[in-house]
Amino acid sequence: MKQKTFRAVIVAIGLVHALGAAAAVPSSAAELIARAGNTEEEHEREIALRNLASSPVYERLRAEARQLADFVSNWNSREQSLTFYSRERTRRPDGLQDYDFKVRADSPLIPITELYRGRILAWELIESSTIRVVNTKLRALYHAEASRSFRAVAAAFPKNRIPGAYLGNAIPWPKNYASIDNAPEWAVLQREHIERYRDIIHWWIDQRQRADGAFGGGLLRRWRFSQ
């Protein structure tokens, strides 16, 4: 309990310092940071970070912006493995594996790193049966840490709906379907489910499929689309 409390205090202090540091940078740089954090598009985030890296701010912030822009580029690349970050993680004493973004604790870019930290932890929680099923303490830890990261992003960048989606606040996805007379409700719902699922598959094909047909996890893992 003491370790968790200490961790929470350190994180809170870091976020306060980060947001304070954001206010200390020039207004043009603060605007780029806000743009990078509030956008829901990875490419737009990368552009904002690269613009920050070439702006007239202190060198350490430019270096962090370049580092983070490269990470975002890899995150959004068709050519990278979906878990390219795995080789850069280190295991903490409590068992959680954290990624080092190489961004200092008081950097104004910390809230942006929290977006990816939360997604990495959420992915590991979903994908790893050891975390999800076998080790219940580790499952609770990953869930708590991912949620904490998403809350930090949502607080810093309220226009970005992605962290809220992970926290249970669904992003509206309106679709209109032609009505069919006398169709039973179960059939109407099944059609909607199939068509929305098809849209997700098409997104992966359009946005992430490589020339060889893979999606970043190897050709032998394409069965996931049929789950």
mmCIF file of the C-alpha atoms, coordinates in Angstrom:
data_MODEL
# 
_entry.id   MODEL 
# 
loop_
_atom_site.group_PDB 
_atom_site.id 
_atom_site.type_symbol 
_atom_site.label_atom_id 
_atom_site.label_alt_id 
_atom_site.label_comp_id 
_atom_site.label_asym_id 
_atom_site.label_entity_id 
_atom_site.label_seq_id 
_atom_site.pdbx_PDB_ins_code 
_atom_site.Cartn_x 
_atom_site.Cartn_y 
_atom_site.Cartn_z 
_atom_site.occupancy 
_atom_site.B_iso_or_equiv 
_atom_site.pdbx_formal_charge 
_atom_site.auth_seq_id 
_atom_site.auth_comp_id 
_atom_site.auth_asym_id 
_atom_site.auth_atom_id 
_atom_site.pdbx_PDB_model_num 
ATOM 1   C CA . MET A 1 1   ? 0.000   0.000   0.000   1.00 0.00 ? 1   MET A CA 1 
ATOM 2   C CA . LYS A 1 2   ? 2.821   2.404   0.921   1.00 0.00 ? 2   LYS A CA 1 
ATOM 3   C CA . GLN A 1 3   ? 4.548   1.664   -2.383  1.00 0.00 ? 3   GLN A CA 1 
ATOM 4   C CA . LYS A 1 4   ? 1.366   2.385   -4.348  1.00 0.00 ? 4   LYS A CA 1 
ATOM 5   C CA . THR A 1 5   ? 0.772   5.613   -2.427  1.00 0.00 ? 5   THR A CA 1 
ATOM 6   C CA . PHE A 1 6   ? 4.360   6.730   -3.002  1.00 0.00 ? 6   PHE A CA 1 
ATOM 7   C CA . ARG A 1 7   ? 4.038   5.941   -6.703  1.00 0.00 ? 7   ARG A CA 1 
ATOM 8   C CA . ALA A 1 8   ? 0.810   7.949   -6.962  1.00 0.00 ? 8   ALA A CA 1 
ATOM 9   C CA . VAL A 1 9   ? 2.395   10.943  -5.245  1.00 0.00 ? 9   VAL A CA 1 
ATOM 10  C CA . ILE A 1 10  ? 5.433   10.854  -7.543  1.00 0.00 ? 10  ILE A CA 1 
ATOM 11  C CA . VAL A 1 11  ? 3.198   10.633  -10.635 1.00 0.00 ? 11  VAL A CA 1 
ATOM 12  C CA . ALA A 1 12  ? 1.041   13.523  -9.447  1.00 0.00 ? 12  ALA A CA 1 
ATOM 13  C CA . ILE A 1 13  ? 4.090   15.677  -8.810  1.00 0.00 ? 13  ILE A CA 1 
ATOM 14  C CA . GLY A 1 14  ? 5.462   14.810  -12.225 1.00 0.00 ? 14  GLY A CA 1 
ATOM 15  C CA . LEU A 1 15  ? 2.234   15.790  -13.972 1.00 0.00 ? 15  LEU A CA 1 
ATOM 16  C CA . VAL A 1 16  ? 2.013   19.066  -12.073 1.00 0.00 ? 16  VAL A CA 1 
ATOM 17  C CA . HIS A 1 17  ? 5.573   19.872  -13.077 1.00 0.00 ? 17  HIS A CA 1 
ATOM 18  C CA . ALA A 1 18  ? 4.895   18.842  -16.661 1.00 0.00 ? 18  ALA A CA 1 
ATOM 19  C CA . LEU A 1 19  ? 1.839   21.045  -16.998 1.00 0.00 ? 19  LEU A CA 1 
ATOM 20  C CA . GLY A 1 20  ? 3.699   23.870  -15.299 1.00 0.00 ? 20  GLY A CA 1 
ATOM 21  C CA . ALA A 1 21  ? 6.576   23.438  -17.720 1.00 0.00 ? 21  ALA A CA 1 
ATOM 22  C CA . ALA A 1 22  ? 4.121   23.638  -20.620 1.00 0.00 ? 22  ALA A CA 1 
ATOM 23  C CA . ALA A 1 23  ? 3.074   27.063  -19.386 1.00 0.00 ? 23  ALA A CA 1 
ATOM 24  C CA . ALA A 1 24  ? 6.744   28.114  -19.198 1.00 0.00 ? 24  ALA A CA 1 
ATOM 25  C CA . VAL A 1 25  ? 7.532   27.415  -22.861 1.00 0.00 ? 25  VAL A CA 1 
ATOM 26  C CA . PRO A 1 26  ? 6.794   30.030  -25.560 1.00 0.00 ? 26  PRO A CA 1 
ATOM 27  C CA . SER A 1 27  ? 3.155   30.304  -26.567 1.00 0.00 ? 27  SER A CA 1 
ATOM 28  C CA . SER A 1 28  ? 3.919   28.929  -30.043 1.00 0.00 ? 28  SER A CA 1 
ATOM 29  C CA . ALA A 1 29  ? 5.506   25.825  -28.497 1.00 0.00 ? 29  ALA A CA 1 
ATOM 30  C CA . ALA A 1 30  ? 2.663   25.422  -26.005 1.00 0.00 ? 30  ALA A CA 1 
ATOM 31  C CA . GLU A 1 31  ? 0.229   25.551  -28.925 1.00 0.00 ? 31  GLU A CA 1 
ATOM 32  C CA . LEU A 1 32  ? 2.113   22.781  -30.725 1.00 0.00 ? 32  LEU A CA 1 
ATOM 33  C CA . ILE A 1 33  ? 2.082   20.645  -27.570 1.00 0.00 ? 33  ILE A CA 1 
ATOM 34  C CA . ALA A 1 34  ? -1.670  21.197  -27.178 1.00 0.00 ? 34  ALA A CA 1 
ATOM 35  C CA . ARG A 1 35  ? -2.203  20.334  -30.847 1.00 0.00 ? 35  ARG A CA 1 
ATOM 36  C CA . ALA A 1 36  ? -0.147  17.154  -30.490 1.00 0.00 ? 36  ALA A CA 1 
ATOM 37  C CA . GLY A 1 37  ? -2.069  16.099  -27.399 1.00 0.00 ? 37  GLY A CA 1 
ATOM 38  C CA . ASN A 1 38  ? -5.584  17.005  -28.457 1.00 0.00 ? 38  ASN A CA 1 
ATOM 39  C CA . THR A 1 39  ? -5.558  15.479  -31.933 1.00 0.00 ? 39  THR A CA 1 
ATOM 40  C CA . GLU A 1 40  ? -6.925  11.974  -32.429 1.00 0.00 ? 40  GLU A CA 1 
ATOM 41  C CA . GLU A 1 41  ? -4.900  11.481  -35.624 1.00 0.00 ? 41  GLU A CA 1 
ATOM 42  C CA . GLU A 1 42  ? -1.427  9.962   -35.254 1.00 0.00 ? 42  GLU A CA 1 
ATOM 43  C CA . HIS A 1 43  ? -0.037  11.674  -38.349 1.00 0.00 ? 43  HIS A CA 1 
ATOM 44  C CA . GLU A 1 44  ? -1.154  15.089  -37.109 1.00 0.00 ? 44  GLU A CA 1 
ATOM 45  C CA . ARG A 1 45  ? 0.459   14.376  -33.736 1.00 0.00 ? 45  ARG A CA 1 
ATOM 46  C CA . GLU A 1 46  ? 3.738   13.470  -35.426 1.00 0.00 ? 46  GLU A CA 1 
ATOM 47  C CA . ILE A 1 47  ? 3.686   16.676  -37.503 1.00 0.00 ? 47  ILE A CA 1 
ATOM 48  C CA . ALA A 1 48  ? 3.062   18.841  -34.427 1.00 0.00 ? 48  ALA A CA 1 
ATOM 49  C CA . LEU A 1 49  ? 5.920   17.149  -32.558 1.00 0.00 ? 49  LEU A CA 1 
ATOM 50  C CA . ARG A 1 50  ? 8.326   17.534  -35.470 1.00 0.00 ? 50  ARG A CA 1 
ATOM 51  C CA . ASN A 1 51  ? 7.393   21.212  -35.741 1.00 0.00 ? 51  ASN A CA 1 
ATOM 52  C CA . LEU A 1 52  ? 8.109   21.515  -32.012 1.00 0.00 ? 52  LEU A CA 1 
ATOM 53  C CA . ALA A 1 53  ? 11.467  19.794  -32.523 1.00 0.00 ? 53  ALA A CA 1 
ATOM 54  C CA . SER A 1 54  ? 12.467  22.481  -35.013 1.00 0.00 ? 54  SER A CA 1 
ATOM 55  C CA . SER A 1 55  ? 11.062  25.433  -33.053 1.00 0.00 ? 55  SER A CA 1 
ATOM 56  C CA . PRO A 1 56  ? 13.145  27.941  -31.035 1.00 0.00 ? 56  PRO A CA 1 
ATOM 57  C CA . VAL A 1 57  ? 12.813  26.252  -27.639 1.00 0.00 ? 57  VAL A CA 1 
ATOM 58  C CA . TYR A 1 58  ? 15.522  24.835  -25.401 1.00 0.00 ? 58  TYR A CA 1 
ATOM 59  C CA . GLU A 1 59  ? 17.465  21.917  -26.853 1.00 0.00 ? 59  GLU A CA 1 
ATOM 60  C CA . ARG A 1 60  ? 16.316  19.312  -24.358 1.00 0.00 ? 60  ARG A CA 1 
ATOM 61  C CA . LEU A 1 61  ? 12.666  19.863  -25.280 1.00 0.00 ? 61  LEU A CA 1 
ATOM 62  C CA . ARG A 1 62  ? 13.535  19.739  -28.990 1.00 0.00 ? 62  ARG A CA 1 
ATOM 63  C CA . ALA A 1 63  ? 15.353  16.452  -28.440 1.00 0.00 ? 63  ALA A CA 1 
ATOM 64  C CA . GLU A 1 64  ? 12.396  14.994  -26.530 1.00 0.00 ? 64  GLU A CA 1 
ATOM 65  C CA . ALA A 1 65  ? 10.018  16.141  -29.257 1.00 0.00 ? 65  ALA A CA 1 
ATOM 66  C CA . ARG A 1 66  ? 12.160  14.414  -31.897 1.00 0.00 ? 66  ARG A CA 1 
ATOM 67  C CA . GLN A 1 67  ? 12.302  11.242  -29.811 1.00 0.00 ? 67  GLN A CA 1 
ATOM 68  C CA . LEU A 1 68  ? 8.559   11.207  -29.278 1.00 0.00 ? 68  LEU A CA 1 
ATOM 69  C CA . ALA A 1 69  ? 7.839   12.025  -32.936 1.00 0.00 ? 69  ALA A CA 1 
ATOM 70  C CA . ASP A 1 70  ? 9.919   9.003   -33.961 1.00 0.00 ? 70  ASP A CA 1 
ATOM 71  C CA . PHE A 1 71  ? 7.926   6.834   -31.550 1.00 0.00 ? 71  PHE A CA 1 
ATOM 72  C CA . VAL A 1 72  ? 4.621   8.087   -32.983 1.00 0.00 ? 72  VAL A CA 1 
ATOM 73  C CA . SER A 1 73  ? 5.908   7.425   -36.505 1.00 0.00 ? 73  SER A CA 1 
ATOM 74  C CA . ASN A 1 74  ? 6.748   3.838   -35.559 1.00 0.00 ? 74  ASN A CA 1 
ATOM 75  C CA . TRP A 1 75  ? 3.389   3.436   -33.809 1.00 0.00 ? 75  TRP A CA 1 
ATOM 76  C CA . ASN A 1 76  ? 1.598   4.483   -36.995 1.00 0.00 ? 76  ASN A CA 1 
ATOM 77  C CA . SER A 1 77  ? 3.846   2.656   -39.479 1.00 0.00 ? 77  SER A CA 1 
ATOM 78  C CA . ARG A 1 78  ? 2.708   -0.211  -41.684 1.00 0.00 ? 78  ARG A CA 1 
ATOM 79  C CA . GLU A 1 79  ? 6.240   -1.577  -41.639 1.00 0.00 ? 79  GLU A CA 1 
ATOM 80  C CA . GLN A 1 80  ? 6.715   -1.815  -37.868 1.00 0.00 ? 80  GLN A CA 1 
ATOM 81  C CA . SER A 1 81  ? 5.641   -4.730  -35.716 1.00 0.00 ? 81  SER A CA 1 
ATOM 82  C CA . LEU A 1 82  ? 2.548   -3.889  -33.686 1.00 0.00 ? 82  LEU A CA 1 
ATOM 83  C CA . THR A 1 83  ? 4.645   -4.441  -30.562 1.00 0.00 ? 83  THR A CA 1 
ATOM 84  C CA . PHE A 1 84  ? 7.851   -2.754  -31.739 1.00 0.00 ? 84  PHE A CA 1 
ATOM 85  C CA . TYR A 1 85  ? 8.168   -1.187  -28.297 1.00 0.00 ? 85  TYR A CA 1 
ATOM 86  C CA . SER A 1 86  ? 8.654   -4.553  -26.551 1.00 0.00 ? 86  SER A CA 1 
ATOM 87  C CA . ARG A 1 87  ? 12.441  -4.548  -26.814 1.00 0.00 ? 87  ARG A CA 1 
ATOM 88  C CA . GLU A 1 88  ? 12.624  -1.178  -25.038 1.00 0.00 ? 88  GLU A CA 1 
ATOM 89  C CA . ARG A 1 89  ? 10.652  -2.146  -21.932 1.00 0.00 ? 89  ARG A CA 1 
ATOM 90  C CA . THR A 1 90  ? 12.041  -2.873  -18.491 1.00 0.00 ? 90  THR A CA 1 
ATOM 91  C CA . ARG A 1 91  ? 10.424  -4.901  -15.726 1.00 0.00 ? 91  ARG A CA 1 
ATOM 92  C CA . ARG A 1 92  ? 9.709   -3.090  -12.465 1.00 0.00 ? 92  ARG A CA 1 
ATOM 93  C CA . PRO A 1 93  ? 10.007  -4.817  -9.068  1.00 0.00 ? 93  PRO A CA 1 
ATOM 94  C CA . ASP A 1 94  ? 6.204   -5.212  -8.958  1.00 0.00 ? 94  ASP A CA 1 
ATOM 95  C CA . GLY A 1 95  ? 6.235   -7.097  -12.291 1.00 0.00 ? 95  GLY A CA 1 
ATOM 96  C CA . LEU A 1 96  ? 4.877   -4.384  -14.586 1.00 0.00 ? 96  LEU A CA 1 
ATOM 97  C CA . GLN A 1 97  ? 6.895   -3.792  -17.754 1.00 0.00 ? 97  GLN A CA 1 
ATOM 98  C CA . ASP A 1 98  ? 7.234   -0.097  -18.561 1.00 0.00 ? 98  ASP A CA 1 
ATOM 99  C CA . TYR A 1 99  ? 8.459   1.612   -21.710 1.00 0.00 ? 99  TYR A CA 1 
ATOM 100 C CA . ASP A 1 100 ? 11.101  4.337   -21.458 1.00 0.00 ? 100 ASP A CA 1 
ATOM 101 C CA . PHE A 1 101 ? 10.066  7.233   -23.705 1.00 0.00 ? 101 PHE A CA 1 
ATOM 102 C CA . LYS A 1 102 ? 13.290  9.056   -22.822 1.00 0.00 ? 102 LYS A CA 1 
ATOM 103 C CA . VAL A 1 103 ? 11.292  12.082  -21.723 1.00 0.00 ? 103 VAL A CA 1 
ATOM 104 C CA . ARG A 1 104 ? 12.161  13.640  -18.375 1.00 0.00 ? 104 ARG A CA 1 
ATOM 105 C CA . ALA A 1 105 ? 9.580   13.571  -15.581 1.00 0.00 ? 105 ALA A CA 1 
ATOM 106 C CA . ASP A 1 106 ? 9.008   17.352  -15.603 1.00 0.00 ? 106 ASP A CA 1 
ATOM 107 C CA . SER A 1 107 ? 8.718   17.648  -19.402 1.00 0.00 ? 107 SER A CA 1 
ATOM 108 C CA . PRO A 1 108 ? 5.560   19.228  -20.855 1.00 0.00 ? 108 PRO A CA 1 
ATOM 109 C CA . LEU A 1 109 ? 5.460   16.202  -23.190 1.00 0.00 ? 109 LEU A CA 1 
ATOM 110 C CA . ILE A 1 110 ? 4.829   13.730  -20.367 1.00 0.00 ? 110 ILE A CA 1 
ATOM 111 C CA . PRO A 1 111 ? 1.008   13.786  -20.782 1.00 0.00 ? 111 PRO A CA 1 
ATOM 112 C CA . ILE A 1 112 ? 1.471   12.745  -24.439 1.00 0.00 ? 112 ILE A CA 1 
ATOM 113 C CA . THR A 1 113 ? 3.650   9.808   -23.418 1.00 0.00 ? 113 THR A CA 1 
ATOM 114 C CA . GLU A 1 114 ? 0.872   8.755   -21.028 1.00 0.00 ? 114 GLU A CA 1 
ATOM 115 C CA . LEU A 1 115 ? -1.432  8.191   -24.016 1.00 0.00 ? 115 LEU A CA 1 
ATOM 116 C CA . TYR A 1 116 ? 0.916   5.566   -25.439 1.00 0.00 ? 116 TYR A CA 1 
ATOM 117 C CA . ARG A 1 117 ? 1.859   4.134   -22.062 1.00 0.00 ? 117 ARG A CA 1 
ATOM 118 C CA . GLY A 1 118 ? -1.810  3.505   -21.346 1.00 0.00 ? 118 GLY A CA 1 
ATOM 119 C CA . ARG A 1 119 ? -2.349  1.867   -24.719 1.00 0.00 ? 119 ARG A CA 1 
ATOM 120 C CA . ILE A 1 120 ? 0.725   -0.339  -24.341 1.00 0.00 ? 120 ILE A CA 1 
ATOM 121 C CA . LEU A 1 121 ? -0.406  -1.528  -20.910 1.00 0.00 ? 121 LEU A CA 1 
ATOM 122 C CA . ALA A 1 122 ? -3.972  -2.063  -22.142 1.00 0.00 ? 122 ALA A CA 1 
ATOM 123 C CA . TRP A 1 123 ? -2.683  -4.084  -25.098 1.00 0.00 ? 123 TRP A CA 1 
ATOM 124 C CA . GLU A 1 124 ? -0.539  -6.269  -22.859 1.00 0.00 ? 124 GLU A CA 1 
ATOM 125 C CA . LEU A 1 125 ? -3.481  -6.765  -20.499 1.00 0.00 ? 125 LEU A CA 1 
ATOM 126 C CA . ILE A 1 126 ? -5.676  -7.926  -23.368 1.00 0.00 ? 126 ILE A CA 1 
ATOM 127 C CA . GLU A 1 127 ? -3.103  -10.027 -25.217 1.00 0.00 ? 127 GLU A CA 1 
ATOM 128 C CA . SER A 1 128 ? -1.231  -11.748 -22.389 1.00 0.00 ? 128 SER A CA 1 
ATOM 129 C CA . SER A 1 129 ? -3.079  -14.667 -20.823 1.00 0.00 ? 129 SER A CA 1 
ATOM 130 C CA . THR A 1 130 ? -0.481  -14.673 -18.039 1.00 0.00 ? 130 THR A CA 1 
ATOM 131 C CA . ILE A 1 131 ? -1.491  -11.149 -17.064 1.00 0.00 ? 131 ILE A CA 1 
ATOM 132 C CA . ARG A 1 132 ? -5.186  -11.429 -17.882 1.00 0.00 ? 132 ARG A CA 1 
ATOM 133 C CA . VAL A 1 133 ? -5.936  -14.868 -16.423 1.00 0.00 ? 133 VAL A CA 1 
ATOM 134 C CA . VAL A 1 134 ? -3.097  -16.401 -14.415 1.00 0.00 ? 134 VAL A CA 1 
ATOM 135 C CA . ASN A 1 135 ? -1.713  -13.544 -12.321 1.00 0.00 ? 135 ASN A CA 1 
ATOM 136 C CA . THR A 1 136 ? -4.676  -11.645 -10.909 1.00 0.00 ? 136 THR A CA 1 
ATOM 137 C CA . LYS A 1 137 ? -2.481  -9.202  -8.960  1.00 0.00 ? 137 LYS A CA 1 
ATOM 138 C CA . LEU A 1 138 ? -0.597  -8.297  -12.111 1.00 0.00 ? 138 LEU A CA 1 
ATOM 139 C CA . ARG A 1 139 ? -3.884  -7.959  -13.996 1.00 0.00 ? 139 ARG A CA 1 
ATOM 140 C CA . ALA A 1 140 ? -5.153  -5.464  -11.416 1.00 0.00 ? 140 ALA A CA 1 
ATOM 141 C CA . LEU A 1 141 ? -1.850  -3.567  -11.563 1.00 0.00 ? 141 LEU A CA 1 
ATOM 142 C CA . TYR A 1 142 ? -1.883  -3.269  -15.357 1.00 0.00 ? 142 TYR A CA 1 
ATOM 143 C CA . HIS A 1 143 ? -5.507  -2.155  -15.314 1.00 0.00 ? 143 HIS A CA 1 
ATOM 144 C CA . ALA A 1 144 ? -4.865  0.455   -12.609 1.00 0.00 ? 144 ALA A CA 1 
ATOM 145 C CA . GLU A 1 145 ? -1.737  1.826   -14.285 1.00 0.00 ? 145 GLU A CA 1 
ATOM 146 C CA . ALA A 1 146 ? -3.328  1.977   -17.741 1.00 0.00 ? 146 ALA A CA 1 
ATOM 147 C CA . SER A 1 147 ? -6.372  3.758   -16.302 1.00 0.00 ? 147 SER A CA 1 
ATOM 148 C CA . ARG A 1 148 ? -4.146  6.218   -14.463 1.00 0.00 ? 148 ARG A CA 1 
ATOM 149 C CA . SER A 1 149 ? -2.317  7.051   -17.677 1.00 0.00 ? 149 SER A CA 1 
ATOM 150 C CA . PHE A 1 150 ? -5.550  7.573   -19.597 1.00 0.00 ? 150 PHE A CA 1 
ATOM 151 C CA . ARG A 1 151 ? -6.933  9.838   -16.882 1.00 0.00 ? 151 ARG A CA 1 
ATOM 152 C CA . ALA A 1 152 ? -3.766  11.929  -17.045 1.00 0.00 ? 152 ALA A CA 1 
ATOM 153 C CA . VAL A 1 153 ? -4.140  12.357  -20.826 1.00 0.00 ? 153 VAL A CA 1 
ATOM 154 C CA . ALA A 1 154 ? -7.835  13.196  -20.549 1.00 0.00 ? 154 ALA A CA 1 
ATOM 155 C CA . ALA A 1 155 ? -7.094  15.866  -17.946 1.00 0.00 ? 155 ALA A CA 1 
ATOM 156 C CA . ALA A 1 156 ? -4.294  17.456  -19.975 1.00 0.00 ? 156 ALA A CA 1 
ATOM 157 C CA . PHE A 1 157 ? -5.954  17.222  -23.402 1.00 0.00 ? 157 PHE A CA 1 
ATOM 158 C CA . PRO A 1 158 ? -9.763  17.264  -23.018 1.00 0.00 ? 158 PRO A CA 1 
ATOM 159 C CA . LYS A 1 159 ? -10.406 17.462  -26.772 1.00 0.00 ? 159 LYS A CA 1 
ATOM 160 C CA . ASN A 1 160 ? -8.852  14.038  -27.326 1.00 0.00 ? 160 ASN A CA 1 
ATOM 161 C CA . ARG A 1 161 ? -11.588 11.427  -26.946 1.00 0.00 ? 161 ARG A CA 1 
ATOM 162 C CA . ILE A 1 162 ? -9.286  8.390   -27.246 1.00 0.00 ? 162 ILE A CA 1 
ATOM 163 C CA . PRO A 1 163 ? -8.249  8.123   -23.570 1.00 0.00 ? 163 PRO A CA 1 
ATOM 164 C CA . GLY A 1 164 ? -11.895 8.482   -22.575 1.00 0.00 ? 164 GLY A CA 1 
ATOM 165 C CA . ALA A 1 165 ? -12.813 5.586   -24.859 1.00 0.00 ? 165 ALA A CA 1 
ATOM 166 C CA . TYR A 1 166 ? -10.421 3.340   -22.936 1.00 0.00 ? 166 TYR A CA 1 
ATOM 167 C CA . LEU A 1 167 ? -12.045 4.547   -19.709 1.00 0.00 ? 167 LEU A CA 1 
ATOM 168 C CA . GLY A 1 168 ? -15.522 3.546   -20.873 1.00 0.00 ? 168 GLY A CA 1 
ATOM 169 C CA . ASN A 1 169 ? -16.723 6.709   -22.624 1.00 0.00 ? 169 ASN A CA 1 
ATOM 170 C CA . ALA A 1 170 ? -17.703 5.460   -26.063 1.00 0.00 ? 170 ALA A CA 1 
ATOM 171 C CA . ILE A 1 171 ? -16.974 7.611   -29.110 1.00 0.00 ? 171 ILE A CA 1 
ATOM 172 C CA . PRO A 1 172 ? -20.161 7.954   -31.198 1.00 0.00 ? 172 PRO A CA 1 
ATOM 173 C CA . TRP A 1 173 ? -20.081 5.917   -34.404 1.00 0.00 ? 173 TRP A CA 1 
ATOM 174 C CA . PRO A 1 174 ? -23.343 6.786   -36.180 1.00 0.00 ? 174 PRO A CA 1 
ATOM 175 C CA . LYS A 1 175 ? -24.462 4.598   -39.057 1.00 0.00 ? 175 LYS A CA 1 
ATOM 176 C CA . ASN A 1 176 ? -27.773 4.522   -40.896 1.00 0.00 ? 176 ASN A CA 1 
ATOM 177 C CA . TYR A 1 177 ? -29.298 1.321   -42.219 1.00 0.00 ? 177 TYR A CA 1 
ATOM 178 C CA . ALA A 1 178 ? -32.272 0.969   -44.527 1.00 0.00 ? 178 ALA A CA 1 
ATOM 179 C CA . SER A 1 179 ? -35.204 -0.525  -42.650 1.00 0.00 ? 179 SER A CA 1 
ATOM 180 C CA . ILE A 1 180 ? -36.574 -3.898  -43.716 1.00 0.00 ? 180 ILE A CA 1 
ATOM 181 C CA . ASP A 1 181 ? -40.238 -4.614  -43.116 1.00 0.00 ? 181 ASP A CA 1 
ATOM 182 C CA . ASN A 1 182 ? -40.992 -7.361  -40.599 1.00 0.00 ? 182 ASN A CA 1 
ATOM 183 C CA . ALA A 1 183 ? -37.299 -8.124  -39.939 1.00 0.00 ? 183 ALA A CA 1 
ATOM 184 C CA . PRO A 1 184 ? -36.848 -9.553  -36.418 1.00 0.00 ? 184 PRO A CA 1 
ATOM 185 C CA . GLU A 1 185 ? -34.813 -7.455  -34.009 1.00 0.00 ? 185 GLU A CA 1 
ATOM 186 C CA . TRP A 1 186 ? -32.067 -10.082 -33.704 1.00 0.00 ? 186 TRP A CA 1 
ATOM 187 C CA . ALA A 1 187 ? -31.523 -9.997  -37.488 1.00 0.00 ? 187 ALA A CA 1 
ATOM 188 C CA . VAL A 1 188 ? -31.349 -6.194  -37.537 1.00 0.00 ? 188 VAL A CA 1 
ATOM 189 C CA . LEU A 1 189 ? -28.773 -6.205  -34.733 1.00 0.00 ? 189 LEU A CA 1 
ATOM 190 C CA . GLN A 1 190 ? -26.777 -8.992  -36.372 1.00 0.00 ? 190 GLN A CA 1 
ATOM 191 C CA . ARG A 1 191 ? -26.588 -7.055  -39.629 1.00 0.00 ? 191 ARG A CA 1 
ATOM 192 C CA . GLU A 1 192 ? -25.349 -3.987  -37.780 1.00 0.00 ? 192 GLU A CA 1 
ATOM 193 C CA . HIS A 1 193 ? -22.740 -6.058  -35.946 1.00 0.00 ? 193 HIS A CA 1 
ATOM 194 C CA . ILE A 1 194 ? -21.441 -7.643  -39.163 1.00 0.00 ? 194 ILE A CA 1 
ATOM 195 C CA . GLU A 1 195 ? -21.279 -4.340  -41.041 1.00 0.00 ? 195 GLU A CA 1 
ATOM 196 C CA . ARG A 1 196 ? -19.474 -2.550  -38.219 1.00 0.00 ? 196 ARG A CA 1 
ATOM 197 C CA . TYR A 1 197 ? -17.029 -5.450  -37.933 1.00 0.00 ? 197 TYR A CA 1 
ATOM 198 C CA . ARG A 1 198 ? -16.448 -5.261  -41.693 1.00 0.00 ? 198 ARG A CA 1 
ATOM 199 C CA . ASP A 1 199 ? -15.681 -1.534  -41.372 1.00 0.00 ? 199 ASP A CA 1 
ATOM 200 C CA . ILE A 1 200 ? -12.996 -2.339  -38.773 1.00 0.00 ? 200 ILE A CA 1 
ATOM 201 C CA . ILE A 1 201 ? -11.421 -4.978  -41.039 1.00 0.00 ? 201 ILE A CA 1 
ATOM 202 C CA . HIS A 1 202 ? -11.438 -2.555  -43.979 1.00 0.00 ? 202 HIS A CA 1 
ATOM 203 C CA . TRP A 1 203 ? -9.742  0.079   -41.809 1.00 0.00 ? 203 TRP A CA 1 
ATOM 204 C CA . TRP A 1 204 ? -6.914  -2.359  -41.012 1.00 0.00 ? 204 TRP A CA 1 
ATOM 205 C CA . ILE A 1 205 ? -6.566  -3.256  -44.686 1.00 0.00 ? 205 ILE A CA 1 
ATOM 206 C CA . ASP A 1 206 ? -6.540  0.382   -45.803 1.00 0.00 ? 206 ASP A CA 1 
ATOM 207 C CA . GLN A 1 207 ? -4.319  1.730   -43.024 1.00 0.00 ? 207 GLN A CA 1 
ATOM 208 C CA . ARG A 1 208 ? -2.000  -1.040  -41.839 1.00 0.00 ? 208 ARG A CA 1 
ATOM 209 C CA . GLN A 1 209 ? -1.699  -3.875  -44.361 1.00 0.00 ? 209 GLN A CA 1 
ATOM 210 C CA . ARG A 1 210 ? 1.769   -4.362  -45.850 1.00 0.00 ? 210 ARG A CA 1 
ATOM 211 C CA . ALA A 1 211 ? 2.582   -5.254  -49.425 1.00 0.00 ? 211 ALA A CA 1 
ATOM 212 C CA . ASP A 1 212 ? 3.139   -8.887  -48.362 1.00 0.00 ? 212 ASP A CA 1 
ATOM 213 C CA . GLY A 1 213 ? -0.327  -9.066  -46.809 1.00 0.00 ? 213 GLY A CA 1 
ATOM 214 C CA . ALA A 1 214 ? 0.809   -8.922  -43.173 1.00 0.00 ? 214 ALA A CA 1 
ATOM 215 C CA . PHE A 1 215 ? -0.454  -6.409  -40.612 1.00 0.00 ? 215 PHE A CA 1 
ATOM 216 C CA . GLY A 1 216 ? 2.550   -6.101  -38.310 1.00 0.00 ? 216 GLY A CA 1 
ATOM 217 C CA . GLY A 1 217 ? 2.307   -9.365  -36.432 1.00 0.00 ? 217 GLY A CA 1 
ATOM 218 C CA . GLY A 1 218 ? 3.432   -11.850 -39.071 1.00 0.00 ? 218 GLY A CA 1 
ATOM 219 C CA . LEU A 1 219 ? 1.470   -13.723 -41.741 1.00 0.00 ? 219 LEU A CA 1 
ATOM 220 C CA . LEU A 1 220 ? 0.589   -16.568 -39.365 1.00 0.00 ? 220 LEU A CA 1 
ATOM 221 C CA . ARG A 1 221 ? -1.430  -14.280 -37.045 1.00 0.00 ? 221 ARG A CA 1 
ATOM 222 C CA . ARG A 1 222 ? -4.087  -13.133 -39.523 1.00 0.00 ? 222 ARG A CA 1 
ATOM 223 C CA . TRP A 1 223 ? -6.563  -15.586 -38.024 1.00 0.00 ? 223 TRP A CA 1 
ATOM 224 C CA . ARG A 1 224 ? -7.379  -12.898 -35.446 1.00 0.00 ? 224 ARG A CA 1 
ATOM 225 C CA . PHE A 1 225 ? -9.748  -11.260 -37.929 1.00 0.00 ? 225 PHE A CA 1 
ATOM 226 C CA . SER A 1 226 ? -11.941 -14.361 -37.709 1.00 0.00 ? 226 SER A CA 1 
ATOM 227 C CA . GLN A 1 227 ? -12.151 -14.397 -33.897 1.00 0.00 ? 227 GLN A CA 1 
# 
